[in-house]
Amino acid sequence: MNHRDPTVLDHDELATLRRAAAMAHTIGTIGLRLSAGGATIADVVPPTGAPLDRGLTPGPRVDPCGFRIAVANAWADHRAGRKVGLVGWDGPDGNELGERLTVTWAVGAPGKLLGLGAVRAMCATQAVWAFASLLPPDTLGAVLADVGTGEAAASTPLGDELAAKLICDDLLDVTVVHIEADPAVPPTRSIVRTLDEVLRRMLAAVGAAEVVDAVAAQL
């Protein structure tokens, strides 16, 4: 039986790296650990030094800007039909199936990972909520507009004290959905909980749209 080379990144793994790179570059308190088969390949360490998994030996360190450029180059090679591998990962000896790439996220305190790539973070004194999407910006904007007109919209604390924006990364073909709270009006615990839920609902809607978009691209 022929097995796929575990040292060659596939489309889904590159999608994972693109999301992670966009978020680490946009949100300055996110750390990433790339690993496979129990071995650390690299650590993406922001200036704030977000804590990483202590269960693994630290790997070569790279800053978020350098990681973004490396992933963007890999994405360009992949789109051009060239195979893309991982430097420092040669596959496990004696395991013909191989271990796949794992990307572990960490966010500096008092931030929190909200699941599926969504985070709440503090950037200096600014409270932000964010996640990354592979949808084209126009499509993403339409999906988020539909979420905003839903039944929960009336109770969403998106007023003058909050601003939502889309940050497009043309090198990675990724857009970060970014919500900022006005530093002059610190969000209350109630607003924090509500925005956590709002972000999760946005992420669910965008995730469903991404699945539909991916299926349509294969037809």
C-alpha positions as CSV (number, residue, x, y, z in Angstrom):
1,M,0.0,0.0,0.0
2,N,1.3,3.5,-0.9
3,H,1.3,6.0,1.9
4,R,1.6,9.8,1.5
5,D,5.0,11.2,2.4
6,P,4.6,12.5,6.0
7,T,7.2,15.2,5.4
8,V,5.2,16.8,2.6
9,L,2.6,19.3,3.7
10,D,-0.9,18.8,2.2
11,H,-3.5,21.5,1.5
12,D,-5.2,21.1,4.9
13,E,-1.9,21.4,6.8
14,L,-1.0,24.5,4.9
15,A,-4.4,25.9,5.7
16,T,-3.7,25.3,9.4
17,L,-0.4,27.0,9.1
18,R,-1.8,30.0,7.2
19,R,-4.5,30.6,9.9
20,A,-1.9,30.3,12.6
21,A,0.6,32.6,10.9
22,A,-2.0,35.3,10.2
23,M,-3.2,35.2,13.8
24,A,0.3,35.2,15.3
25,H,1.3,38.2,13.1
26,T,-1.9,40.2,13.8
27,I,-2.3,39.4,17.5
28,G,1.0,40.1,19.3
29,T,0.4,37.8,22.3
30,I,0.0,34.4,20.5
31,G,2.7,31.7,20.6
32,L,2.7,28.6,18.5
33,R,4.5,25.3,18.7
34,L,4.9,23.1,15.6
35,S,5.5,19.5,16.4
36,A,5.2,16.0,15.0
37,G,5.7,12.5,16.5
38,G,6.6,14.0,19.9
39,A,9.3,16.2,18.5
40,T,9.3,20.0,18.4
41,I,10.0,21.4,14.9
42,A,9.8,25.1,15.7
43,D,8.4,27.6,18.3
44,V,6.8,30.9,17.1
45,V,7.5,33.2,20.0
46,P,6.0,36.7,20.2
47,P,7.7,39.6,22.0
48,T,5.5,39.0,25.0
49,G,6.7,35.4,25.3
50,A,3.4,33.5,25.4
51,P,3.8,30.2,27.3
52,L,4.2,27.1,25.2
53,D,3.7,23.4,25.9
54,R,6.2,22.5,28.6
55,G,5.7,18.8,27.8
56,L,7.9,19.1,24.7
57,T,11.5,20.2,24.4
58,P,11.8,23.7,23.0
59,G,12.6,24.0,19.3
60,P,14.2,26.6,17.1
61,R,12.6,30.0,17.8
62,V,11.2,32.2,15.1
63,D,9.3,35.5,15.4
64,P,5.8,35.9,14.0
65,C,6.9,38.0,11.1
66,G,9.5,35.5,10.0
67,F,7.0,32.7,10.4
68,R,4.4,34.5,8.3
69,I,6.9,35.0,5.4
70,A,7.9,31.3,5.6
71,V,4.3,30.1,5.4
72,A,3.5,32.6,2.7
73,N,6.4,31.3,0.6
74,A,5.3,27.7,1.2
75,W,1.7,28.6,0.2
76,A,3.0,30.2,-3.0
77,D,5.0,27.1,-3.8
78,H,2.0,24.8,-3.1
79,R,-0.2,26.9,-5.4
80,A,2.4,26.6,-8.1
81,G,2.3,22.8,-7.8
82,R,5.5,22.3,-6.0
83,K,5.8,20.0,-3.0
84,V,6.4,21.7,0.4
85,G,8.2,20.1,3.3
86,L,9.1,20.8,6.9
87,V,12.7,21.7,7.7
88,G,13.8,19.7,10.7
89,W,11.2,16.9,10.3
90,D,12.3,13.7,8.5
91,G,9.5,11.4,9.7
92,P,9.6,8.8,12.4
93,D,11.9,5.8,11.9
94,G,10.0,2.5,11.3
95,N,6.6,4.2,11.0
96,E,5.5,4.0,7.4
97,L,2.4,6.0,8.0
98,G,4.3,8.8,9.7
99,E,3.1,11.4,12.2
100,R,1.4,14.5,11.0
101,L,2.0,18.1,11.8
102,T,0.5,19.5,15.0
103,V,0.2,23.2,15.8
104,T,-0.3,24.0,19.4
105,W,-1.5,27.5,20.3
106,A,-0.9,29.6,23.5
107,V,-2.0,33.1,24.4
108,G,-0.4,35.3,26.9
109,A,-2.3,36.1,30.2
110,P,-5.0,37.3,30.7
111,G,-6.0,36.1,27.2
112,K,-7.9,32.9,26.5
113,L,-8.1,30.4,23.7
114,L,-11.8,30.2,22.8
115,G,-11.5,27.1,20.6
116,L,-11.1,26.4,16.9
117,G,-8.6,29.2,16.4
118,A,-10.6,32.0,18.2
119,V,-8.9,34.0,20.9
120,R,-9.5,36.7,23.4
121,A,-6.3,38.6,24.0
122,M,-4.8,41.7,25.5
123,C,-2.6,43.7,23.2
124,A,-1.0,46.3,25.5
125,T,-4.1,47.8,27.1
126,Q,-6.4,46.8,24.2
127,A,-8.9,43.9,24.6
128,V,-9.4,42.1,21.3
129,W,-11.3,39.1,20.1
130,A,-10.2,37.5,16.8
131,F,-10.1,34.5,14.5
132,A,-8.9,33.8,11.0
133,S,-10.8,32.8,7.9
134,L,-9.9,31.4,4.5
135,L,-13.0,32.9,2.8
136,P,-12.6,35.7,0.3
137,P,-13.1,39.0,2.1
138,D,-16.3,39.9,0.3
139,T,-17.8,36.5,1.1
140,L,-16.6,36.7,4.7
141,G,-18.2,40.1,5.1
142,A,-21.5,38.8,3.8
143,V,-21.5,35.9,6.2
144,L,-20.7,38.1,9.2
145,A,-23.4,40.5,8.2
146,D,-25.9,37.6,8.3
147,V,-24.8,36.8,11.8
148,G,-25.2,40.4,12.8
149,T,-28.8,40.5,11.6
150,G,-29.8,37.3,13.6
151,E,-31.9,37.1,16.7
152,A,-28.9,37.6,19.0
153,A,-28.0,40.9,17.3
154,A,-30.2,43.0,19.5
155,S,-28.4,41.8,22.7
156,T,-24.9,42.1,21.2
157,P,-22.9,44.9,22.9
158,L,-21.5,46.2,19.6
159,G,-21.9,49.9,20.1
160,D,-19.7,53.0,20.0
161,E,-17.3,51.4,22.5
162,L,-16.6,48.5,20.2
163,A,-15.3,48.2,16.6
164,A,-15.1,45.2,14.3
165,K,-12.9,45.1,11.3
166,L,-11.4,42.6,8.7
167,I,-7.6,42.5,8.4
168,C,-6.7,41.0,5.0
169,D,-3.4,39.3,4.5
170,D,-2.8,39.0,0.8
171,L,0.3,36.9,1.1
172,L,-1.5,34.2,3.1
173,D,-4.9,34.5,1.5
174,V,-6.3,34.8,5.0
175,T,-8.5,37.4,6.7
176,V,-8.5,38.0,10.4
177,V,-11.8,39.0,12.0
178,H,-10.8,41.5,14.7
179,I,-13.0,43.1,17.3
180,E,-11.5,45.7,19.6
181,A,-12.8,47.2,22.8
182,D,-12.3,50.9,23.4
183,P,-9.4,51.1,26.0
184,A,-11.2,54.1,27.5
185,V,-14.2,51.9,28.3
186,P,-12.9,48.6,29.8
187,P,-15.4,45.8,29.0
188,T,-17.3,44.4,32.0
189,R,-17.4,40.7,32.7
190,S,-20.8,40.5,31.2
191,I,-19.6,42.1,28.0
192,V,-16.6,39.8,27.9
193,R,-18.8,36.7,28.2
194,T,-21.2,38.0,25.6
195,L,-18.4,38.8,23.1
196,D,-16.9,35.4,23.7
197,E,-20.2,33.9,22.6
198,V,-20.6,36.3,19.7
199,L,-17.2,35.3,18.4
200,R,-18.0,31.6,18.7
201,R,-21.2,32.2,16.7
202,M,-19.3,34.1,14.1
203,L,-16.8,31.3,13.9
204,A,-19.5,28.7,13.5
205,A,-21.1,30.6,10.7
206,V,-17.8,31.2,8.9
207,G,-16.7,27.6,9.4
208,A,-19.9,26.3,7.8
209,A,-19.4,28.7,4.9
210,E,-15.8,27.6,4.5
211,V,-17.0,23.9,4.2
212,V,-19.5,24.9,1.5
213,D,-16.9,27.0,-0.3
214,A,-14.4,24.0,-0.2
215,V,-17.0,21.6,-1.6
216,A,-18.0,24.0,-4.3
217,A,-14.4,24.4,-5.4
218,Q,-14.1,20.6,-5.9
219,L,-17.2,20.3,-8.1
